[in-house]
Amino acid sequence: MFKLFLFVVLVPALVMANVNFRPCPNRAPTPSRLRVNDCFGDKCVLVARKPLNAQASGITSRYDSATATTRIIARFLGKDVGYRIRPELSNACNGGIEGGCPVVAGNTYDFVLIDEVLEVPAINIPVEIEVSVTGDGGVVLGCVRFNARIARG
């Protein structure tokens, strides 16, 4: 009975676990929680050529914006490893920001990124990943950094 209790309590908690993250140096708004695939805490492995499913919830924008562009940078020891988001995923108004654009200052939004085939260099090293959303005139609507390991697919 106790094993069943642990299973019922712990499995949903792990599936819905949050990733530890930190703000970007530009002091842009951050989410209240971040979920990435089956990552938990500081343990996050992203596999090349496999799906990526990320959700940042509870971001409060400081700016109004009719547009929103997603940018992702992966760094190893502070150096950009050259990953670029596919163009069809960069328009955050079309599928990234739940509810679409415009983004209204003071309102809270959720951001979802689903990439069916993560095209990253299979480098098998720890990286810092920065995901940011910029709006009209380059204002940053939200930004977050977290650690992960890119594994060979």
Residue frames as a rotation matrix with the C-alpha (Angstrom) as fourth column:
MET 1
0.567 0.824 0.000 0.00
0.824 -0.567 0.000 0.00
0.000 0.000 -1.000 0.00
PHE 2
0.444 -0.475 -0.760 2.81
0.165 -0.790 0.590 2.41
-0.880 -0.388 -0.273 0.88
LYS 3
-0.636 -0.697 0.332 4.52
0.419 0.050 0.907 1.73
-0.648 0.716 0.260 -2.48
LEU 4
-0.111 0.698 0.708 1.29
0.973 -0.068 0.220 2.54
0.202 0.713 -0.671 -4.29
PHE 5
0.757 0.373 -0.537 0.98
0.538 -0.822 0.188 5.78
-0.371 -0.431 -0.822 -2.32
LEU 6
-0.067 -0.879 -0.473 4.53
0.108 -0.478 0.872 6.81
-0.992 0.007 0.127 -3.27
PHE 7
-0.672 -0.152 0.725 3.86
0.692 0.219 0.688 5.99
-0.263 0.964 -0.042 -6.91
VAL 8
0.270 0.896 0.352 0.60
0.943 -0.320 0.093 7.98
0.196 0.307 -0.931 -6.97
VAL 9
0.797 0.025 -0.604 2.19
0.315 -0.870 0.379 10.98
-0.516 -0.493 -0.701 -5.24
LEU 10
0.001 -0.949 -0.316 5.68
0.038 -0.316 0.948 11.08
-0.999 -0.013 0.036 -6.77
VAL 11
-0.375 -0.184 0.908 5.06
0.844 0.338 0.417 10.21
-0.384 0.923 0.028 -10.43
PRO 12
0.593 0.600 0.537 2.82
0.769 -0.619 -0.157 13.22
0.238 0.506 -0.829 -11.18
ALA 13
0.810 -0.340 -0.478 5.20
0.036 -0.785 0.618 15.46
-0.585 -0.518 -0.624 -9.23
LEU 14
-0.225 -0.959 0.173 8.16
0.256 0.113 0.960 14.36
-0.940 0.260 0.220 -11.33
VAL 15
-0.149 0.233 0.961 6.29
0.985 0.124 0.123 14.63
-0.091 0.965 -0.248 -14.62
MET 16
0.704 0.513 0.491 5.22
0.554 -0.829 0.073 18.17
0.445 0.220 -0.868 -13.79
ALA 17
0.340 -0.651 -0.679 8.55
0.801 -0.178 0.572 19.15
-0.493 -0.738 0.460 -12.22
ASN 18
0.993 -0.020 -0.118 10.16
-0.063 -0.926 -0.371 22.51
-0.102 0.376 -0.921 -12.79
VAL 19
0.326 -0.929 0.173 13.60
0.798 0.173 -0.577 23.29
0.506 0.326 0.798 -14.11
ASN 20
0.313 -0.333 -0.889 15.86
0.623 -0.635 0.457 25.55
-0.717 -0.697 0.009 -12.05
PHE 21
0.292 -0.198 0.936 16.46
0.830 -0.433 -0.350 28.76
0.475 0.879 0.038 -13.96
ARG 22
-0.222 -0.383 -0.897 17.92
0.717 -0.688 0.116 32.20
-0.661 -0.617 0.427 -13.46
PRO 23
0.769 0.521 -0.370 17.21
0.186 -0.736 -0.651 35.63
-0.611 0.431 -0.663 -14.92
CYS 24
0.410 -0.610 0.679 19.13
0.841 -0.036 -0.540 37.01
0.353 0.792 0.498 -17.86
PRO 25
-0.486 -0.711 -0.508 21.64
0.846 -0.528 -0.070 39.82
-0.219 -0.464 0.858 -17.24
ASN 26
-0.779 0.208 0.592 19.31
0.200 -0.811 0.549 42.30
0.595 0.546 0.590 -19.00
ARG 27
-0.915 0.403 -0.032 16.84
-0.035 -0.159 -0.987 42.00
-0.402 -0.901 0.159 -16.07
ALA 28
-0.595 0.735 -0.327 14.01
-0.546 -0.071 0.834 41.05
0.590 0.675 0.444 -18.41
PRO 29
0.192 0.752 0.631 10.88
-0.975 0.218 0.037 39.51
-0.110 -0.622 0.775 -16.90
THR 30
-0.868 -0.444 -0.223 11.20
-0.451 0.892 -0.018 35.82
0.206 0.085 -0.975 -16.01
PRO 31
-0.028 0.889 -0.457 8.53
-0.236 0.438 0.867 33.14
0.971 0.132 0.198 -15.70
SER 32
0.277 0.187 0.943 7.20
-0.960 0.015 0.279 31.93
0.038 -0.982 0.183 -12.39
ARG 33
0.245 -0.271 0.931 8.00
-0.228 0.917 0.327 28.37
-0.942 -0.293 0.163 -13.53
LEU 34
0.003 -0.360 -0.933 9.81
-1.000 -0.014 0.002 26.63
-0.014 0.933 -0.360 -16.37
ARG 35
0.420 0.134 0.897 9.23
-0.185 0.981 -0.059 23.11
-0.888 -0.142 0.437 -17.63
VAL 36
0.041 -0.471 -0.881 11.45
-0.999 -0.038 -0.027 21.47
-0.021 0.881 -0.472 -20.24
ASN 37
-0.128 -0.028 -0.991 10.84
-0.443 0.896 0.032 17.88
0.887 0.444 -0.127 -21.43
ASP 38
0.715 0.358 -0.600 11.38
0.303 0.615 0.728 15.56
0.630 -0.703 0.331 -18.46
CYS 39
-0.364 -0.897 0.251 14.00
0.189 -0.335 -0.923 17.80
0.912 -0.288 0.291 -16.83
PHE 40
0.743 0.543 -0.391 13.94
0.471 -0.008 0.882 18.27
0.476 -0.840 -0.261 -13.06
GLY 41
0.754 -0.457 -0.472 15.78
0.274 -0.433 0.858 20.84
-0.596 -0.777 -0.202 -10.96
ASP 42
0.221 -0.780 -0.586 19.31
-0.734 -0.529 0.427 21.15
-0.642 0.335 -0.689 -12.32
LYS 43
-0.542 -0.396 0.741 19.14
0.079 0.854 0.514 17.84
-0.836 0.338 -0.432 -14.20
CYS 44
0.583 0.709 -0.397 18.29
-0.331 -0.239 -0.913 18.48
-0.742 0.663 0.096 -17.83
VAL 45
-0.595 -0.694 0.405 19.40
0.121 0.421 0.899 16.43
-0.795 0.584 -0.167 -20.82
LEU 46
0.458 0.653 -0.603 18.29
-0.571 -0.304 -0.763 17.51
-0.681 0.694 0.233 -24.29
VAL 47
-0.104 -0.449 0.887 18.78
0.348 0.820 0.455 14.91
-0.932 0.356 0.071 -27.00
ALA 48
-0.600 -0.210 -0.772 19.72
-0.582 -0.548 0.601 15.97
-0.549 0.810 0.207 -30.52
ARG 49
-0.780 0.349 -0.520 17.14
-0.431 0.302 0.850 15.06
0.453 0.887 -0.085 -33.18
LYS 50
-0.568 0.665 -0.485 14.48
0.798 0.590 -0.124 14.34
0.203 -0.458 -0.866 -30.52
PRO 51
0.290 0.781 0.554 11.46
0.540 -0.611 0.579 16.49
0.790 0.131 -0.599 -29.55
LEU 52
-0.899 -0.404 -0.167 11.81
0.386 -0.554 -0.738 19.54
0.206 -0.728 0.654 -27.33
ASN 53
0.189 0.970 0.153 8.79
0.558 -0.234 0.796 20.64
0.808 -0.064 -0.586 -25.32
ALA 54
-0.782 -0.498 -0.375 9.25
0.602 -0.449 -0.661 23.72
0.161 -0.742 0.650 -23.12
GLN 55
0.315 0.887 0.337 6.75
0.600 -0.461 0.654 25.86
0.735 -0.004 -0.678 -21.24
ALA 56
-0.873 -0.472 -0.123 7.45
0.420 -0.599 -0.681 29.08
0.248 -0.647 0.721 -19.37
SER 57
0.101 0.993 -0.052 4.46
0.798 -0.050 0.600 30.14
0.594 -0.102 -0.798 -17.27
GLY 58
0.657 0.360 -0.662 3.61
0.732 -0.514 0.447 33.41
-0.179 -0.778 -0.602 -15.60
ILE 59
-0.545 -0.821 0.171 5.70
0.837 -0.518 0.176 35.98
-0.056 0.239 0.969 -17.50
THR 60
0.547 0.700 -0.459 4.55
0.656 -0.699 -0.284 39.58
-0.520 -0.145 -0.842 -16.92
SER 61
-0.009 -0.537 0.844 5.59
0.932 -0.311 -0.188 41.89
0.363 0.784 0.503 -19.73
ARG 62
-0.235 -0.148 -0.961 6.74
0.595 -0.803 -0.022 45.43
-0.769 -0.577 0.277 -19.02
TYR 63
-0.785 -0.158 -0.599 6.00
-0.334 -0.707 0.623 46.51
-0.522 0.689 0.503 -22.60
ASP 64
0.515 0.856 0.035 3.23
-0.249 0.188 -0.950 46.57
-0.820 0.481 0.310 -25.16
SER 65
-0.632 -0.724 -0.277 4.19
-0.486 0.091 0.869 44.82
-0.604 0.684 -0.409 -28.38
ALA 66
0.486 0.784 -0.385 2.42
-0.784 0.197 -0.588 43.80
-0.385 0.588 0.711 -31.57
THR 67
0.495 -0.411 -0.766 5.29
-0.446 0.636 -0.630 41.45
0.746 0.653 0.131 -32.46
ALA 68
0.564 -0.391 0.727 7.30
-0.665 0.306 0.681 38.82
-0.489 -0.868 -0.088 -30.62
THR 69
0.511 -0.507 -0.694 10.41
-0.526 0.455 -0.719 36.96
0.680 0.732 -0.034 -31.79
THR 70
0.953 -0.188 0.239 11.96
-0.072 0.623 0.779 33.96
-0.295 -0.759 0.580 -30.06
ARG 71
0.362 -0.909 -0.207 15.73
-0.636 -0.079 -0.767 33.71
0.681 0.409 -0.607 -29.81
ILE 72
0.986 -0.123 0.115 17.73
0.001 0.689 0.725 30.86
-0.169 -0.714 0.679 -28.30
ILE 73
0.285 -0.955 -0.081 21.44
-0.728 -0.161 -0.666 30.86
0.623 0.249 -0.742 -27.56
ALA 74
0.971 -0.134 -0.197 23.34
0.223 0.803 0.553 27.84
0.084 -0.581 0.810 -26.24
ARG 75
0.481 -0.837 0.259 26.71
-0.729 -0.547 -0.412 28.57
0.486 0.009 -0.874 -24.63
PHE 76
0.766 -0.422 -0.485 29.61
0.565 0.803 0.192 26.35
0.308 -0.421 0.853 -23.56
LEU 77
-0.068 -0.786 -0.614 32.02
0.944 -0.251 0.216 28.11
-0.324 -0.565 0.759 -21.18
GLY 78
0.034 0.204 -0.978 30.43
0.176 -0.965 -0.195 31.42
-0.984 -0.165 -0.068 -22.20
LYS 79
-0.805 -0.375 -0.461 30.94
-0.382 -0.266 0.885 30.86
-0.454 0.888 0.071 -25.95
ASP 80
0.252 0.923 -0.291 28.01
-0.807 0.035 -0.590 30.59
-0.534 0.383 0.754 -28.37
VAL 81
-0.409 -0.401 0.820 27.93
-0.011 0.901 0.435 27.04
-0.913 0.168 -0.372 -29.81
GLY 82
-0.925 -0.073 -0.374 26.07
-0.343 -0.267 0.901 28.18
-0.166 0.961 0.222 -32.93
TYR 83
-0.575 0.794 0.200 22.56
0.781 0.605 -0.156 26.83
-0.245 0.066 -0.967 -32.35
ARG 84
-0.894 0.407 -0.186 19.85
-0.438 -0.880 0.181 28.87
-0.090 0.243 0.966 -34.10
ILE 85
-0.286 0.886 0.366 16.14
0.024 0.388 -0.921 28.32
-0.958 -0.255 -0.132 -33.80
ARG 86
-0.599 0.149 0.787 14.45
0.785 0.300 0.541 27.32
-0.155 0.942 -0.297 -37.04
PRO 87
-0.978 0.163 0.132 12.80
-0.116 -0.944 0.309 30.33
0.175 0.287 0.942 -38.75
GLU 88
-0.263 0.954 -0.142 9.33
-0.021 0.141 0.990 28.78
0.965 0.263 -0.017 -38.58
LEU 89
0.205 0.304 -0.930 9.60
0.881 0.356 0.310 28.65
0.426 -0.884 -0.195 -34.77
SER 90
-0.730 -0.663 -0.166 10.95
0.669 -0.641 -0.377 32.17
0.144 -0.387 0.911 -34.27
ASN 91
-0.542 0.614 0.574 7.62
-0.293 -0.778 0.555 34.03
0.787 0.133 0.602 -34.60
ALA 92
-0.974 0.087 -0.210 6.36
0.227 0.388 -0.893 33.81
0.004 -0.917 -0.398 -31.01
CYS 93
-0.523 0.841 -0.137 3.01
-0.765 -0.534 -0.361 35.35
-0.377 -0.084 0.923 -31.99
ASN 94
0.233 0.569 -0.789 2.21
-0.853 0.509 0.115 32.22
0.466 0.646 0.604 -34.02
GLY 95
0.582 0.137 -0.802 2.22
0.029 0.981 0.189 29.46
0.813 -0.134 0.567 -31.45
GLY 96
-0.478 -0.824 -0.304 4.82
0.395 0.108 -0.912 30.55
0.785 -0.556 0.273 -28.89
ILE 97
-0.943 0.228 0.242 2.83
-0.332 -0.589 -0.737 33.01
-0.026 -0.775 0.631 -26.81
GLU 98
-0.638 0.770 0.000 -0.39
0.768 0.637 -0.070 31.37
-0.054 -0.045 -0.998 -25.72
GLY 99
0.323 0.826 -0.462 -3.18
0.624 -0.553 -0.552 33.57
-0.712 -0.110 -0.694 -27.02
GLY 100
0.188 -0.331 0.925 -0.88
0.944 -0.200 -0.263 35.19
0.272 0.922 0.275 -29.59
CYS 101
-0.827 -0.510 -0.237 -0.08
0.542 -0.835 -0.096 38.86
-0.149 -0.208 0.967 -29.95
PRO 102
0.164 -0.728 0.665 -0.36
-0.269 -0.682 -0.680 41.66
0.949 -0.067 -0.308 -29.06
VAL 103
-0.196 -0.318 -0.928 1.46
0.883 0.354 -0.308 41.44
0.426 -0.880 0.211 -25.74
VAL 104
0.511 0.478 0.715 0.10
0.101 -0.859 0.502 44.00
0.854 -0.184 -0.487 -23.28
ALA 105
-0.560 -0.767 0.313 2.24
-0.166 -0.266 -0.950 45.62
0.811 -0.584 0.021 -20.57
GLY 106
-0.521 0.287 0.804 1.29
-0.853 -0.163 -0.495 44.39
-0.011 -0.944 0.330 -17.12
ASN 107
0.646 0.757 -0.100 -0.48
-0.762 0.647 -0.018 41.29
0.051 0.088 0.995 -18.42
THR 108
-0.212 -0.667 0.714 0.85
-0.623 0.655 0.428 37.82
-0.753 -0.354 -0.554 -17.69
TYR 109
0.560 0.345 -0.753 1.38
-0.814 0.396 -0.424 35.33
0.152 0.851 0.503 -20.48
ASP 110
0.413 -0.425 0.806 2.65
-0.095 0.860 0.502 31.79
-0.906 -0.284 0.315 -20.96
PHE 111
0.184 -0.472 -0.862 5.16
-0.977 -0.183 -0.109 30.80
-0.106 0.862 -0.495 -23.62
VAL 112
0.579 0.042 0.814 5.38
-0.080 0.997 0.006 27.37
-0.811 -0.069 0.581 -25.25
LEU 113
-0.009 -0.616 -0.788 8.10
-0.990 -0.106 0.094 26.07
-0.141 0.781 -0.609 -27.56
ILE 114
0.503 0.174 0.847 7.56
-0.102 0.985 -0.142 22.74
-0.859 -0.015 0.513 -29.28
ASP 115
0.024 -0.585 -0.811 10.23
-0.995 -0.091 0.035 21.56
-0.094 0.806 -0.584 -31.67
GLU 116
0.881 0.466 0.081 9.51
-0.454 0.882 -0.126 18.08
-0.130 0.074 0.989 -33.04
VAL 117
0.677 -0.736 0.023 13.14
0.701 0.634 -0.327 17.50
0.226 0.238 0.945 -34.05
LEU 118
0.852 -0.404 -0.332 15.72
-0.101 -0.751 0.653 19.46
-0.513 -0.523 -0.681 -32.07
GLU 119
0.729 -0.615 0.300 18.49
0.517 0.208 -0.830 20.21
0.448 0.760 0.470 -34.56
VAL 120
0.822 -0.534 0.199 21.51
-0.543 -0.628 0.557 20.91
-0.172 -0.566 -0.806 -32.38
PRO 121
0.011 -0.880 -0.476 25.13
-0.696 0.335 -0.635 19.91
0.718 0.338 -0.609 -32.63
ALA 122
0.886 0.232 -0.402 25.52
0.068 0.792 0.607 16.55
0.459 -0.565 0.686 -30.90
ILE 123
0.180 -0.891 0.416 28.24
-0.434 -0.451 -0.780 17.87
0.883 -0.041 -0.468 -28.64
ASN 124
0.530 0.124 -0.839 27.62
0.505 0.748 0.430 15.98
0.681 -0.652 0.334 -25.37
ILE 125
-0.697 -0.712 -0.085 28.76
0.529 -0.431 -0.731 18.86
0.483 -0.554 0.677 -23.20
PRO 126
-0.048 0.682 -0.730 27.06
0.900 -0.288 -0.328 21.01
-0.433 -0.673 -0.600 -20.56
VAL 127
-0.609 -0.076 0.789 25.58
0.545 -0.763 0.348 24.22
0.576 0.642 0.506 -21.94
GLU 128
-0.591 0.527 -0.611 23.78
0.273 -0.581 -0.766 27.27
-0.759 -0.620 0.200 -20.65
ILE 129
-0.486 0.524 0.699 20.64
0.830 0.026 0.557 27.89
0.274 0.851 -0.448 -22.66
GLU 130
-0.738 0.287 -0.611 19.13
0.052 -0.878 -0.475 31.36
-0.673 -0.383 0.633 -22.93
VAL 131
-0.372 0.722 0.583 15.63
0.910 0.159 0.384 31.75
0.185 0.673 -0.716 -24.33
SER 132
-0.697 0.157 -0.699 14.40
0.170 -0.912 -0.374 35.28
-0.696 -0.380 0.609 -24.92
VAL 133
0.068 0.761 0.645 11.38
0.996 -0.018 -0.084 36.86
-0.052 0.648 -0.760 -26.57
THR 134
-0.797 -0.366 -0.480 11.82
0.332 -0.930 0.158 40.32
-0.505 -0.033 0.863 -28.06
GLY 135
0.239 0.964 0.114 9.10
0.787 -0.123 -0.605 42.67
-0.569 0.234 -0.788 -29.20
ASP 136
0.801 0.190 0.568 8.65
0.529 -0.669 -0.522 45.91
0.280 0.719 -0.636 -31.10
GLY 137
0.718 -0.546 0.432 11.84
-0.456 -0.837 -0.301 47.96
0.526 0.019 -0.850 -31.33
GLY 138
-0.125 -0.848 -0.515 13.90
-0.065 0.525 -0.849 45.21
0.990 -0.073 -0.120 -29.69
VAL 139
-0.050 0.146 0.988 12.33
-0.970 -0.242 -0.014 45.44
0.237 -0.959 0.154 -26.22
VAL 140
-0.816 -0.269 -0.511 12.76
-0.162 0.956 -0.245 42.20
0.555 -0.117 -0.824 -24.27
LEU 141
0.114 0.977 0.180 9.40
-0.693 -0.052 0.719 40.76
0.712 -0.207 0.671 -23.25
GLY 142
0.858 0.105 0.503 10.89
-0.460 0.593 0.661 37.85
-0.229 -0.798 0.557 -21.31
CYS 143
0.193 -0.858 -0.476 14.16
-0.601 0.280 -0.748 35.98
0.775 0.431 -0.462 -20.87
VAL 144
0.818 0.039 0.573 15.39
-0.506 0.522 0.687 32.96
-0.273 -0.852 0.447 -18.94
ARG 145
-0.063 -0.872 -0.485 18.60
-0.816 0.325 -0.478 30.93
0.574 0.366 -0.732 -18.60
PHE 146
0.739 0.206 0.642 19.01
-0.571 0.697 0.434 27.32
-0.358 -0.687 0.633 -17.52
ASN 147
-0.369 -0.929 -0.013 21.64
-0.860 0.336 0.385 24.61
-0.354 0.153 -0.923 -17.63
ALA 148
0.812 0.563 0.156 21.38
-0.451 0.773 -0.446 21.47
-0.372 0.292 0.881 -19.74
ARG 149
-0.402 -0.855 0.328 23.48
-0.279 0.455 0.846 18.79
-0.872 0.248 -0.421 -21.37
ILE 150
0.375 0.439 -0.817 23.15
-0.913 0.020 -0.409 18.18
-0.163 0.898 0.408 -25.10
ALA 151
-0.107 -0.358 0.928 23.29
-0.252 0.912 0.323 14.44
-0.962 -0.199 -0.187 -25.76
ARG 152
-0.866 -0.252 -0.431 23.84
-0.484 0.210 0.850 12.59
-0.124 0.945 -0.304 -29.00
GLY 153
0.052 0.999 0.009 20.57
-0.906 0.051 -0.420 11.48
-0.420 0.013 0.907 -30.58
